[in-house]
Amino acid sequence: MGWEPIRTYVKPKKLYDFDFQKILVFSPSMGILIVQCRLEDEDEMLYKFRFDRDGLSVEDVTHWMQLPPPP
């Protein structure tokens, strides 16, 4: 389990799937974040990596990794 390019990430198929898995991502501008990917527009296939309950998202994600199992 290690860092993989973001193009290999399998994105959600359902619109606004709030139960979709959380992952670690790397953004050159923001560092390492725990995010949840959401499909926000089915017509344009618009996805956002949200890291905040207020809807803040990160745009320049380059890599991703599964979260480790909880202790």
PDB file of N, CA, C and O in Angstrom:
ATOM      1  N   MET A   1       0.854  -1.170   0.000  1.00  0.00           N
ATOM      2  CA  MET A   1       0.000   0.000   0.000  1.00  0.00           C
ATOM      3  C   MET A   1       0.901   1.234   0.000  1.00  0.00           C
ATOM      4  O   MET A   1       1.622   1.485   0.966  1.00  0.00           O
ATOM      5  N   GLY A   2       0.856   1.990  -1.074  1.00  0.00           N
ATOM      6  CA  GLY A   2       1.669   3.190  -1.174  1.00  0.00           C
ATOM      7  C   GLY A   2       0.975   4.223  -2.044  1.00  0.00           C
ATOM      8  O   GLY A   2      -0.161   4.032  -2.478  1.00  0.00           O
ATOM      9  N   TRP A   3       1.671   5.307  -2.289  1.00  0.00           N
ATOM     10  CA  TRP A   3       1.108   6.392  -3.100  1.00  0.00           C
ATOM     11  C   TRP A   3       0.960   5.962  -4.554  1.00  0.00           C
ATOM     12  O   TRP A   3       1.860   5.347  -5.128  1.00  0.00           O
ATOM     13  N   GLU A   4      -0.188   6.293  -5.142  1.00  0.00           N
ATOM     14  CA  GLU A   4      -0.454   5.992  -6.546  1.00  0.00           C
ATOM     15  C   GLU A   4      -0.880   7.271  -7.256  1.00  0.00           C
ATOM     16  O   GLU A   4      -1.436   8.169  -6.622  1.00  0.00           O
ATOM     17  N   PRO A   5      -0.628   7.371  -8.570  1.00  0.00           N
ATOM     18  CA  PRO A   5      -1.091   8.554  -9.320  1.00  0.00           C
ATOM     19  C   PRO A   5      -2.613   8.679  -9.235  1.00  0.00           C
ATOM     20  O   PRO A   5      -3.315   7.667  -9.219  1.00  0.00           O
ATOM     21  N   ILE A   6      -3.120   9.889  -9.180  1.00  0.00           N
ATOM     22  CA  ILE A   6      -4.556  10.112  -9.013  1.00  0.00           C
ATOM     23  C   ILE A   6      -5.363   9.534 -10.176  1.00  0.00           C
ATOM     24  O   ILE A   6      -6.540   9.219 -10.001  1.00  0.00           O
ATOM     25  N   ARG A   7      -4.769   9.390 -11.341  1.00  0.00           N
ATOM     26  CA  ARG A   7      -5.508   8.836 -12.490  1.00  0.00           C
ATOM     27  C   ARG A   7      -5.930   7.385 -12.254  1.00  0.00           C
ATOM     28  O   ARG A   7      -6.826   6.896 -12.943  1.00  0.00           O
ATOM     29  N   THR A   8      -5.305   6.677 -11.294  1.00  0.00           N
ATOM     30  CA  THR A   8      -5.652   5.285 -11.005  1.00  0.00           C
ATOM     31  C   THR A   8      -6.781   5.159  -9.987  1.00  0.00           C
ATOM     32  O   THR A   8      -7.248   4.051  -9.724  1.00  0.00           O
ATOM     33  N   TYR A   9      -7.224   6.268  -9.415  1.00  0.00           N
ATOM     34  CA  TYR A   9      -8.256   6.240  -8.385  1.00  0.00           C
ATOM     35  C   TYR A   9      -9.627   5.961  -9.005  1.00  0.00           C
ATOM     36  O   TYR A   9     -10.012   6.608  -9.979  1.00  0.00           O
ATOM     37  N   VAL A  10     -10.352   5.011  -8.450  1.00  0.00           N
ATOM     38  CA  VAL A  10     -11.699   4.668  -8.925  1.00  0.00           C
ATOM     39  C   VAL A  10     -12.699   5.586  -8.212  1.00  0.00           C
ATOM     40  O   VAL A  10     -12.882   5.495  -6.998  1.00  0.00           O
ATOM     41  N   LYS A  11     -13.333   6.459  -8.974  1.00  0.00           N
ATOM     42  CA  LYS A  11     -14.206   7.486  -8.416  1.00  0.00           C
ATOM     43  C   LYS A  11     -15.623   6.955  -8.220  1.00  0.00           C
ATOM     44  O   LYS A  11     -16.003   5.951  -8.824  1.00  0.00           O
ATOM     45  N   PRO A  12     -16.405   7.629  -7.376  1.00  0.00           N
ATOM     46  CA  PRO A  12     -17.780   7.171  -7.113  1.00  0.00           C
ATOM     47  C   PRO A  12     -18.658   7.245  -8.358  1.00  0.00           C
ATOM     48  O   PRO A  12     -18.416   8.045  -9.261  1.00  0.00           O
ATOM     49  N   LYS A  13     -19.665   6.407  -8.384  1.00  0.00           N
ATOM     50  CA  LYS A  13     -20.600   6.357  -9.515  1.00  0.00           C
ATOM     51  C   LYS A  13     -21.924   7.045  -9.195  1.00  0.00           C
ATOM     52  O   LYS A  13     -22.688   7.376 -10.102  1.00  0.00           O
ATOM     53  N   LYS A  14     -22.201   7.261  -7.899  1.00  0.00           N
ATOM     54  CA  LYS A  14     -23.466   7.867  -7.486  1.00  0.00           C
ATOM     55  C   LYS A  14     -23.263   9.347  -7.184  1.00  0.00           C
ATOM     56  O   LYS A  14     -22.234   9.745  -6.639  1.00  0.00           O
ATOM     57  N   LEU A  15     -24.235  10.140  -7.536  1.00  0.00           N
ATOM     58  CA  LEU A  15     -24.227  11.576  -7.288  1.00  0.00           C
ATOM     59  C   LEU A  15     -24.285  11.843  -5.779  1.00  0.00           C
ATOM     60  O   LEU A  15     -25.145  11.304  -5.082  1.00  0.00           O
ATOM     61  N   TYR A  16     -23.377  12.667  -5.287  1.00  0.00           N
ATOM     62  CA  TYR A  16     -23.320  13.047  -3.865  1.00  0.00           C
ATOM     63  C   TYR A  16     -23.338  11.839  -2.936  1.00  0.00           C
ATOM     64  O   TYR A  16     -24.132  11.795  -1.997  1.00  0.00           O
ATOM     65  N   ASP A  17     -22.482  10.873  -3.183  1.00  0.00           N
ATOM     66  CA  ASP A  17     -22.386   9.674  -2.334  1.00  0.00           C
ATOM     67  C   ASP A  17     -21.619  10.031  -1.059  1.00  0.00           C
ATOM     68  O   ASP A  17     -20.390   9.980  -1.027  1.00  0.00           O
ATOM     69  N   PHE A  18     -22.365  10.395  -0.009  1.00  0.00           N
ATOM     70  CA  PHE A  18     -21.737  10.847   1.233  1.00  0.00           C
ATOM     71  C   PHE A  18     -21.093   9.716   2.025  1.00  0.00           C
ATOM     72  O   PHE A  18     -20.360   9.977   2.979  1.00  0.00           O
ATOM     73  N   ASP A  19     -21.350   8.466   1.650  1.00  0.00           N
ATOM     74  CA  ASP A  19     -20.764   7.326   2.350  1.00  0.00           C
ATOM     75  C   ASP A  19     -19.549   6.761   1.628  1.00  0.00           C
ATOM     76  O   ASP A  19     -18.994   5.751   2.061  1.00  0.00           O
ATOM     77  N   PHE A  20     -19.123   7.395   0.531  1.00  0.00           N
ATOM     78  CA  PHE A  20     -17.975   6.893  -0.219  1.00  0.00           C
ATOM     79  C   PHE A  20     -16.724   6.958   0.658  1.00  0.00           C
ATOM     80  O   PHE A  20     -16.593   7.841   1.506  1.00  0.00           O
ATOM     81  N   GLN A  21     -15.813   6.019   0.445  1.00  0.00           N
ATOM     82  CA  GLN A  21     -14.609   5.888   1.275  1.00  0.00           C
ATOM     83  C   GLN A  21     -13.778   7.171   1.353  1.00  0.00           C
ATOM     84  O   GLN A  21     -13.730   7.952   0.403  1.00  0.00           O
ATOM     85  N   LYS A  22     -13.141   7.371   2.477  1.00  0.00           N
ATOM     86  CA  LYS A  22     -12.186   8.462   2.630  1.00  0.00           C
ATOM     87  C   LYS A  22     -10.803   7.930   2.291  1.00  0.00           C
ATOM     88  O   LYS A  22     -10.501   6.762   2.536  1.00  0.00           O
ATOM     89  N   ILE A  23      -9.960   8.796   1.725  1.00  0.00           N
ATOM     90  CA  ILE A  23      -8.612   8.414   1.318  1.00  0.00           C
ATOM     91  C   ILE A  23      -7.637   9.525   1.690  1.00  0.00           C
ATOM     92  O   ILE A  23      -8.041  10.635   2.036  1.00  0.00           O
ATOM     93  N   LEU A  24      -6.353   9.210   1.614  1.00  0.00           N
ATOM     94  CA  LEU A  24      -5.304  10.214   1.721  1.00  0.00           C
ATOM     95  C   LEU A  24      -4.986  10.704   0.328  1.00  0.00           C
ATOM     96  O   LEU A  24      -4.916   9.907  -0.608  1.00  0.00           O
ATOM     97  N   VAL A  25      -4.791  12.003   0.171  1.00  0.00           N
ATOM     98  CA  VAL A  25      -4.339  12.546  -1.107  1.00  0.00           C
ATOM     99  C   VAL A  25      -3.170  13.482  -0.858  1.00  0.00           C
ATOM    100  O   VAL A  25      -2.976  13.997   0.243  1.00  0.00           O
ATOM    101  N   PHE A  26      -2.394  13.685  -1.921  1.00  0.00           N
ATOM    102  CA  PHE A  26      -1.308  14.658  -1.865  1.00  0.00           C
ATOM    103  C   PHE A  26      -1.594  15.763  -2.860  1.00  0.00           C
ATOM    104  O   PHE A  26      -1.910  15.515  -4.023  1.00  0.00           O
ATOM    105  N   SER A  27      -1.475  16.990  -2.375  1.00  0.00           N
ATOM    106  CA  SER A  27      -1.632  18.186  -3.189  1.00  0.00           C
ATOM    107  C   SER A  27      -0.361  19.018  -3.012  1.00  0.00           C
ATOM    108  O   SER A  27       0.019  19.304  -1.876  1.00  0.00           O
ATOM    109  N   PRO A  28       0.309  19.416  -4.103  1.00  0.00           N
ATOM    110  CA  PRO A  28       1.509  20.242  -3.963  1.00  0.00           C
ATOM    111  C   PRO A  28       1.256  21.539  -3.190  1.00  0.00           C
ATOM    112  O   PRO A  28       2.152  22.034  -2.506  1.00  0.00           O
ATOM    113  N   SER A  29       0.059  22.086  -3.291  1.00  0.00           N
ATOM    114  CA  SER A  29      -0.217  23.351  -2.611  1.00  0.00           C
ATOM    115  C   SER A  29      -0.669  23.187  -1.161  1.00  0.00           C
ATOM    116  O   SER A  29      -0.515  24.105  -0.356  1.00  0.00           O
ATOM    117  N   MET A  30      -1.235  22.002  -0.818  1.00  0.00           N
ATOM    118  CA  MET A  30      -1.799  21.834   0.526  1.00  0.00           C
ATOM    119  C   MET A  30      -1.200  20.678   1.313  1.00  0.00           C
ATOM    120  O   MET A  30      -1.474  20.549   2.506  1.00  0.00           O
ATOM    121  N   GLY A  31      -0.388  19.833   0.677  1.00  0.00           N
ATOM    122  CA  GLY A  31       0.218  18.709   1.394  1.00  0.00           C
ATOM    123  C   GLY A  31      -0.693  17.496   1.416  1.00  0.00           C
ATOM    124  O   GLY A  31      -1.456  17.256   0.480  1.00  0.00           O
ATOM    125  N   ILE A  32      -0.602  16.732   2.502  1.00  0.00           N
ATOM    126  CA  ILE A  32      -1.371  15.496   2.654  1.00  0.00           C
ATOM    127  C   ILE A  32      -2.669  15.797   3.387  1.00  0.00           C
ATOM    128  O   ILE A  32      -2.673  16.441   4.436  1.00  0.00           O
ATOM    129  N   LEU A  33      -3.771  15.319   2.814  1.00  0.00           N
ATOM    130  CA  LEU A  33      -5.095  15.556   3.387  1.00  0.00           C
ATOM    131  C   LEU A  33      -5.911  14.272   3.382  1.00  0.00           C
ATOM    132  O   LEU A  33      -5.707  13.405   2.532  1.00  0.00           O
ATOM    133  N   ILE A  34      -6.829  14.150   4.322  1.00  0.00           N
ATOM    134  CA  ILE A  34      -7.842  13.095   4.282  1.00  0.00           C
ATOM    135  C   ILE A  34      -9.049  13.701   3.581  1.00  0.00           C
ATOM    136  O   ILE A  34      -9.572  14.729   4.011  1.00  0.00           O
ATOM    137  N   VAL A  35      -9.489  13.063   2.502  1.00  0.00           N
ATOM    138  CA  VAL A  35     -10.585  13.609   1.706  1.00  0.00           C
ATOM    139  C   VAL A  35     -11.614  12.541   1.381  1.00  0.00           C
ATOM    140  O   VAL A  35     -11.407  11.349   1.609  1.00  0.00           O
ATOM    141  N   GLN A  36     -12.720  13.007   0.845  1.00  0.00           N
ATOM    142  CA  GLN A  36     -13.747  12.135   0.290  1.00  0.00           C
ATOM    143  C   GLN A  36     -14.064  12.659  -1.106  1.00  0.00           C
ATOM    144  O   GLN A  36     -14.326  13.849  -1.282  1.00  0.00           O
ATOM    145  N   CYS A  37     -14.040  11.787  -2.078  1.00  0.00           N
ATOM    146  CA  CYS A  37     -14.340  12.183  -3.450  1.00  0.00           C
ATOM    147  C   CYS A  37     -15.845  12.118  -3.665  1.00  0.00           C
ATOM    148  O   CYS A  37     -16.502  11.159  -3.262  1.00  0.00           O
ATOM    149  N   ARG A  38     -16.383  13.159  -4.311  1.00  0.00           N
ATOM    150  CA  ARG A  38     -17.820  13.191  -4.591  1.00  0.00           C
ATOM    151  C   ARG A  38     -18.068  13.560  -6.041  1.00  0.00           C
ATOM    152  O   ARG A  38     -17.445  14.465  -6.595  1.00  0.00           O
ATOM    153  N   LEU A  39     -18.995  12.832  -6.636  1.00  0.00           N
ATOM    154  CA  LEU A  39     -19.481  13.172  -7.967  1.00  0.00           C
ATOM    155  C   LEU A  39     -20.526  14.264  -7.782  1.00  0.00           C
ATOM    156  O   LEU A  39     -21.535  14.049  -7.110  1.00  0.00           O
ATOM    157  N   GLU A  40     -20.293  15.438  -8.372  1.00  0.00           N
ATOM    158  CA  GLU A  40     -21.188  16.567  -8.154  1.00  0.00           C
ATOM    159  C   GLU A  40     -21.995  16.952  -9.377  1.00  0.00           C
ATOM    160  O   GLU A  40     -22.974  17.690  -9.260  1.00  0.00           O
ATOM    161  N   ASP A  41     -21.609  16.472 -10.546  1.00  0.00           N
ATOM    162  CA  ASP A  41     -22.363  16.759 -11.768  1.00  0.00           C
ATOM    163  C   ASP A  41     -22.200  15.584 -12.712  1.00  0.00           C
ATOM    164  O   ASP A  41     -21.124  15.371 -13.271  1.00  0.00           O
ATOM    165  N   GLU A  42     -23.276  14.816 -12.889  1.00  0.00           N
ATOM    166  CA  GLU A  42     -23.214  13.626 -13.737  1.00  0.00           C
ATOM    167  C   GLU A  42     -23.019  13.961 -15.210  1.00  0.00           C
ATOM    168  O   GLU A  42     -22.335  13.227 -15.923  1.00  0.00           O
ATOM    169  N   ASP A  43     -23.606  15.053 -15.674  1.00  0.00           N
ATOM    170  CA  ASP A  43     -23.501  15.410 -17.087  1.00  0.00           C
ATOM    171  C   ASP A  43     -22.067  15.763 -17.476  1.00  0.00           C
ATOM    172  O   ASP A  43     -21.581  15.349 -18.528  1.00  0.00           O
ATOM    173  N   GLU A  44     -21.401  16.524 -16.627  1.00  0.00           N
ATOM    174  CA  GLU A  44     -20.035  16.950 -16.928  1.00  0.00           C
ATOM    175  C   GLU A  44     -18.982  16.086 -16.239  1.00  0.00           C
ATOM    176  O   GLU A  44     -17.784  16.335 -16.377  1.00  0.00           O
ATOM    177  N   MET A  45     -19.433  15.059 -15.489  1.00  0.00           N
ATOM    178  CA  MET A  45     -18.539  14.187 -14.727  1.00  0.00           C
ATOM    179  C   MET A  45     -17.592  15.023 -13.862  1.00  0.00           C
ATOM    180  O   MET A  45     -16.375  14.838 -13.892  1.00  0.00           O
ATOM    181  N   LEU A  46     -18.171  15.935 -13.100  1.00  0.00           N
ATOM    182  CA  LEU A  46     -17.422  16.826 -12.228  1.00  0.00           C
ATOM    183  C   LEU A  46     -17.273  16.188 -10.852  1.00  0.00           C
ATOM    184  O   LEU A  46     -18.261  15.906 -10.174  1.00  0.00           O
ATOM    185  N   TYR A  47     -16.016  15.962 -10.445  1.00  0.00           N
ATOM    186  CA  TYR A  47     -15.695  15.384  -9.150  1.00  0.00           C
ATOM    187  C   TYR A  47     -14.974  16.422  -8.307  1.00  0.00           C
ATOM    188  O   TYR A  47     -14.249  17.271  -8.826  1.00  0.00           O
ATOM    189  N   LYS A  48     -15.185  16.341  -6.987  1.00  0.00           N
ATOM    190  CA  LYS A  48     -14.458  17.202  -6.056  1.00  0.00           C
ATOM    191  C   LYS A  48     -13.901  16.337  -4.940  1.00  0.00           C
ATOM    192  O   LYS A  48     -14.553  15.402  -4.475  1.00  0.00           O
ATOM    193  N   PHE A  49     -12.680  16.663  -4.514  1.00  0.00           N
ATOM    194  CA  PHE A  49     -12.075  16.019  -3.353  1.00  0.00           C
ATOM    195  C   PHE A  49     -12.297  16.942  -2.165  1.00  0.00           C
ATOM    196  O   PHE A  49     -11.595  17.941  -2.002  1.00  0.00           O
ATOM    197  N   ARG A  50     -13.275  16.601  -1.339  1.00  0.00           N
ATOM    198  CA  ARG A  50     -13.669  17.455  -0.215  1.00  0.00           C
ATOM    199  C   ARG A  50     -12.950  17.012   1.059  1.00  0.00           C
ATOM    200  O   ARG A  50     -12.861  15.824   1.366  1.00  0.00           O
ATOM    201  N   PHE A  51     -12.435  18.016   1.797  1.00  0.00           N
ATOM    202  CA  PHE A  51     -11.727  17.690   3.031  1.00  0.00           C
ATOM    203  C   PHE A  51     -12.343  18.383   4.243  1.00  0.00           C
ATOM    204  O   PHE A  51     -11.765  18.345   5.330  1.00  0.00           O
ATOM    205  N   ASP A  52     -13.479  19.001   4.082  1.00  0.00           N
ATOM    206  CA  ASP A  52     -14.066  19.778   5.155  1.00  0.00           C
ATOM    207  C   ASP A  52     -15.580  19.657   5.109  1.00  0.00           C
ATOM    208  O   ASP A  52     -16.161  19.560   4.028  1.00  0.00           O
ATOM    209  N   ARG A  53     -16.212  19.661   6.247  1.00  0.00           N
ATOM    210  CA  ARG A  53     -17.682  19.564   6.294  1.00  0.00           C
ATOM    211  C   ARG A  53     -18.363  20.751   5.645  1.00  0.00           C
ATOM    212  O   ARG A  53     -19.508  20.652   5.205  1.00  0.00           O
ATOM    213  N   ASP A  54     -17.665  21.873   5.584  1.00  0.00           N
ATOM    214  CA  ASP A  54     -18.228  23.067   4.959  1.00  0.00           C
ATOM    215  C   ASP A  54     -18.125  23.028   3.442  1.00  0.00           C
ATOM    216  O   ASP A  54     -18.538  23.972   2.768  1.00  0.00           O
ATOM    217  N   GLY A  55     -17.581  21.949   2.902  1.00  0.00           N
ATOM    218  CA  GLY A  55     -17.511  21.797   1.455  1.00  0.00           C
ATOM    219  C   GLY A  55     -16.225  22.259   0.824  1.00  0.00           C
ATOM    220  O   GLY A  55     -16.137  22.341  -0.401  1.00  0.00           O
ATOM    221  N   LEU A  56     -15.214  22.568   1.632  1.00  0.00           N
ATOM    222  CA  LEU A  56     -13.935  22.969   1.057  1.00  0.00           C
ATOM    223  C   LEU A  56     -13.310  21.800   0.315  1.00  0.00           C
ATOM    224  O   LEU A  56     -13.349  20.661   0.781  1.00  0.00           O
ATOM    225  N   SER A  57     -12.739  22.091  -0.832  1.00  0.00           N
ATOM    226  CA  SER A  57     -12.154  21.026  -1.638  1.00  0.00           C
ATOM    227  C   SER A  57     -10.756  21.410  -2.096  1.00  0.00           C
ATOM    228  O   SER A  57     -10.368  22.577  -2.054  1.00  0.00           O
ATOM    229  N   VAL A  58     -10.016  20.410  -2.531  1.00  0.00           N
ATOM    230  CA  VAL A  58      -8.668  20.614  -3.048  1.00  0.00           C
ATOM    231  C   VAL A  58      -8.691  20.286  -4.532  1.00  0.00           C
ATOM    232  O   VAL A  58      -9.280  19.287  -4.945  1.00  0.00           O
ATOM    233  N   GLU A  59      -8.049  21.130  -5.333  1.00  0.00           N
ATOM    234  CA  GLU A  59      -8.133  21.010  -6.794  1.00  0.00           C
ATOM    235  C   GLU A  59      -6.934  20.328  -7.433  1.00  0.00           C
ATOM    236  O   GLU A  59      -7.083  19.654  -8.452  1.00  0.00           O
ATOM    237  N   ASP A  60      -5.754  20.488  -6.857  1.00  0.00           N
ATOM    238  CA  ASP A  60      -4.534  20.029  -7.539  1.00  0.00           C
ATOM    239  C   ASP A  60      -3.976  18.712  -6.995  1.00  0.00           C
ATOM    240  O   ASP A  60      -2.771  18.586  -6.776  1.00  0.00           O
ATOM    241  N   VAL A  61      -4.858  17.734  -6.778  1.00  0.00           N
ATOM    242  CA  VAL A  61      -4.451  16.429  -6.256  1.00  0.00           C
ATOM    243  C   VAL A  61      -3.628  15.693  -7.312  1.00  0.00           C
ATOM    244  O   VAL A  61      -4.026  15.610  -8.474  1.00  0.00           O
ATOM    245  N   THR A  62      -2.469  15.157  -6.895  1.00  0.00           N
ATOM    246  CA  THR A  62      -1.614  14.416  -7.828  1.00  0.00           C
ATOM    247  C   THR A  62      -1.514  12.926  -7.498  1.00  0.00           C
ATOM    248  O   THR A  62      -1.320  12.106  -8.395  1.00  0.00           O
ATOM    249  N   HIS A  63      -1.646  12.569  -6.201  1.00  0.00           N
ATOM    250  CA  HIS A  63      -1.499  11.179  -5.778  1.00  0.00           C
ATOM    251  C   HIS A  63      -2.524  10.850  -4.692  1.00  0.00           C
ATOM    252  O   HIS A  63      -3.061  11.742  -4.035  1.00  0.00           O
ATOM    253  N   TRP A  64      -2.783   9.557  -4.519  1.00  0.00           N
ATOM    254  CA  TRP A  64      -3.716   9.101  -3.502  1.00  0.00           C
ATOM    255  C   TRP A  64      -3.221   7.816  -2.869  1.00  0.00           C
ATOM    256  O   TRP A  64      -2.350   7.133  -3.408  1.00  0.00           O
ATOM    257  N   MET A  65      -3.799   7.495  -1.700  1.00  0.00           N
ATOM    258  CA  MET A  65      -3.442   6.266  -0.990  1.00  0.00           C
ATOM    259  C   MET A  65      -4.601   5.903  -0.059  1.00  0.00           C
ATOM    260  O   MET A  65      -5.263   6.782   0.493  1.00  0.00           O
ATOM    261  N   GLN A  66      -4.834   4.611   0.107  1.00  0.00           N
ATOM    262  CA  GLN A  66      -5.851   4.149   1.070  1.00  0.00           C
ATOM    263  C   GLN A  66      -5.447   4.575   2.473  1.00  0.00           C
ATOM    264  O   GLN A  66      -4.260   4.636   2.794  1.00  0.00           O
ATOM    265  N   LEU A  67      -6.436   4.868   3.304  1.00  0.00           N
ATOM    266  CA  LEU A  67      -6.155   5.119   4.708  1.00  0.00           C
ATOM    267  C   LEU A  67      -5.718   3.816   5.368  1.00  0.00           C
ATOM    268  O   LEU A  67      -6.225   2.752   5.012  1.00  0.00           O
ATOM    269  N   PRO A  68      -4.796   3.874   6.313  1.00  0.00           N
ATOM    270  CA  PRO A  68      -4.432   2.650   7.027  1.00  0.00           C
ATOM    271  C   PRO A  68      -5.614   2.198   7.892  1.00  0.00           C
ATOM    272  O   PRO A  68      -6.499   3.000   8.190  1.00  0.00           O
ATOM    273  N   PRO A  69      -5.638   0.927   8.296  1.00  0.00           N
ATOM    274  CA  PRO A  69      -6.735   0.471   9.143  1.00  0.00           C
ATOM    275  C   PRO A  69      -6.698   1.185  10.498  1.00  0.00           C
ATOM    276  O   PRO A  69      -5.622   1.558  10.967  1.00  0.00           O
ATOM    277  N   PRO A  70      -7.847   1.379  11.127  1.00  0.00           N
ATOM    278  CA  PRO A  70      -7.859   2.023  12.441  1.00  0.00           C
ATOM    279  C   PRO A  70      -7.163   1.148  13.485  1.00  0.00           C
ATOM    280  O   PRO A  70      -7.051  -0.065  13.311  1.00  0.00           O
ATOM    281  N   PRO A  71      -6.702   1.765  14.555  1.00  0.00           N
ATOM    282  CA  PRO A  71      -6.000   0.989  15.589  1.00  0.00           C
ATOM    283  C   PRO A  71      -6.929   0.038  16.313  1.00  0.00           C
ATOM    284  O   PRO A  71      -6.496  -0.685  17.210  1.00  0.00           O
TER     285      PRO A  71
END
